[in-house]
Amino acid sequence: PEWDHWELVAECVHHLALPILSAGYLCAVVVGLHHPSVRSFLTPFAHVGRMALTNYVAQSFVIALVLFGVWPGLALAGRIGTTYLTLIVVVAFVLQILASRWWLARYAFGPLEWVWRGLTYGTWPALRRGAGIAAAREA
């Protein structure tokens, strides 16, 4: 019976500590974002974040292609280890960072974000960067 009592106490302390620990992590991230070196480290991820839907769908397609053999895929599930899988994921994510940066230098939105925005608002926004400004000047 004593062991059950201490187990209950430990469980209660654990449940009380989780939100405090989460708040600590959140505070560390917020404070870190105010530091110039952390901000410069995270800058490349901003482009990926602005194209979150497009990148999410692209990642899902790549994983389906590589692991499950969708379309002319590789079907490597169960045949490669975690090291190779991690390498594939890192290379794919670096390519997504570069592709997102390239795309957003030319266009205002990611392709799926543009479609989503058009369907949501019922009007298709200008996709090309600066096209909205040129249209406003002509009006």
C-alpha positions as CSV (number, residue, x, y, z in Angstrom):
1,P,0.0,0.0,0.0
2,E,2.9,2.4,0.7
3,W,4.3,1.9,-2.8
4,D,0.9,2.8,-4.4
5,H,0.8,6.0,-2.4
6,W,4.3,7.2,-3.6
7,E,3.4,6.1,-7.2
8,L,0.3,8.3,-7.0
9,V,2.3,11.2,-5.6
10,A,4.9,10.8,-8.4
11,E,2.1,10.8,-11.0
12,C,0.5,14.0,-9.6
13,V,3.9,15.8,-9.5
14,H,4.5,14.6,-13.1
15,H,1.1,16.0,-14.3
16,L,1.8,19.3,-12.5
17,A,5.3,19.6,-13.9
18,L,4.3,19.1,-17.6
19,P,2.6,22.5,-18.1
20,I,5.4,24.3,-16.2
21,L,8.0,22.5,-18.4
22,S,6.1,23.4,-21.5
23,A,5.8,27.1,-20.4
24,G,9.6,27.0,-19.8
25,Y,10.3,25.7,-23.3
26,L,7.9,28.3,-24.8
27,C,9.7,31.1,-22.9
28,A,13.1,29.8,-24.1
29,V,11.9,30.0,-27.7
30,V,10.5,33.5,-27.3
31,V,13.6,34.8,-25.6
32,G,15.8,33.0,-28.2
33,L,13.9,34.7,-31.1
34,H,15.0,38.1,-29.7
35,H,18.7,37.1,-30.0
36,P,20.2,38.1,-33.4
37,S,22.2,34.8,-33.9
38,V,19.1,32.7,-33.3
39,R,17.0,34.8,-35.6
40,S,19.6,34.6,-38.4
41,F,19.7,30.8,-37.9
42,L,15.9,30.5,-38.3
43,T,15.6,32.9,-41.2
44,P,15.9,30.2,-43.9
45,F,12.9,28.4,-42.4
46,A,10.6,31.4,-42.9
47,H,10.2,30.6,-46.6
48,V,9.2,27.1,-45.8
49,G,6.7,28.4,-43.2
50,R,5.1,30.7,-45.7
51,M,4.5,27.7,-48.0
52,A,3.5,25.3,-45.2
53,L,0.6,23.6,-47.1
54,T,2.6,23.2,-50.3
55,N,5.6,21.8,-48.4
56,Y,3.4,19.5,-46.3
57,V,1.8,18.0,-49.4
58,A,5.2,17.7,-51.1
59,Q,6.7,16.0,-48.1
60,S,3.8,13.5,-48.0
61,F,4.3,12.8,-51.7
62,V,8.0,12.3,-51.3
63,I,7.5,9.9,-48.4
64,A,4.9,8.0,-50.3
65,L,7.2,7.8,-53.3
66,V,10.3,6.7,-51.4
67,L,8.8,4.4,-48.8
68,F,5.6,3.0,-50.3
69,G,6.3,2.9,-54.0
70,V,3.5,5.2,-55.1
71,W,3.7,5.9,-58.8
72,P,7.1,4.7,-60.0
73,G,8.3,4.9,-56.4
74,L,11.2,3.1,-54.7
75,A,9.2,1.1,-52.1
76,L,12.1,1.2,-49.6
77,A,10.0,0.7,-46.5
78,G,11.5,-2.1,-44.4
79,R,14.5,-2.3,-46.7
80,I,16.5,0.7,-45.5
81,G,17.5,1.7,-42.0
82,T,16.9,4.9,-40.0
83,T,20.2,6.4,-41.0
84,Y,19.4,6.3,-44.7
85,L,15.9,7.5,-44.1
86,T,17.1,10.4,-42.0
87,L,19.5,11.3,-44.8
88,I,16.7,11.2,-47.3
89,V,14.5,13.4,-45.1
90,V,17.3,16.0,-44.5
91,V,18.2,16.2,-48.2
92,A,14.5,16.6,-49.1
93,F,14.0,19.3,-46.5
94,V,17.1,21.2,-47.7
95,L,15.7,21.0,-51.2
96,Q,12.4,22.3,-49.9
97,I,14.1,25.2,-48.3
98,L,15.9,26.1,-51.5
99,A,12.8,25.6,-53.6
100,S,10.6,27.7,-51.3
101,R,13.1,30.5,-51.3
102,W,13.3,30.4,-55.1
103,W,9.5,30.3,-55.5
104,L,8.8,33.1,-53.0
105,A,11.3,35.4,-54.7
106,R,9.0,35.2,-57.8
107,Y,5.6,34.7,-56.4
108,A,3.6,36.0,-53.5
109,F,2.2,32.7,-52.3
110,G,3.0,29.0,-52.6
111,P,0.9,27.3,-55.3
112,L,-1.4,25.5,-52.9
113,E,-1.7,28.5,-50.6
114,W,-2.8,30.5,-53.7
115,V,-5.5,28.0,-54.5
116,W,-6.6,27.8,-50.8
117,R,-6.8,31.6,-50.7
118,G,-8.7,31.8,-53.9
119,L,-11.2,29.2,-52.8
120,T,-11.6,30.8,-49.3
121,Y,-12.1,34.4,-50.5
122,G,-13.9,33.6,-53.8
123,T,-11.5,35.7,-55.8
124,W,-8.1,34.7,-57.2
125,P,-5.3,36.9,-55.8
126,A,-2.4,38.0,-57.9
127,L,0.2,35.2,-57.8
128,R,3.2,36.9,-59.3
129,R,5.1,39.1,-56.8
130,G,4.4,42.8,-57.5
131,A,1.4,42.0,-59.8
132,G,-1.1,43.4,-57.2
133,I,0.9,46.6,-57.0
134,A,1.0,47.1,-60.8
135,A,-2.8,46.4,-61.0
136,A,-3.4,49.0,-58.2
137,R,-1.3,51.6,-60.1
138,E,-3.3,51.1,-63.3
139,A,-6.7,51.6,-61.5
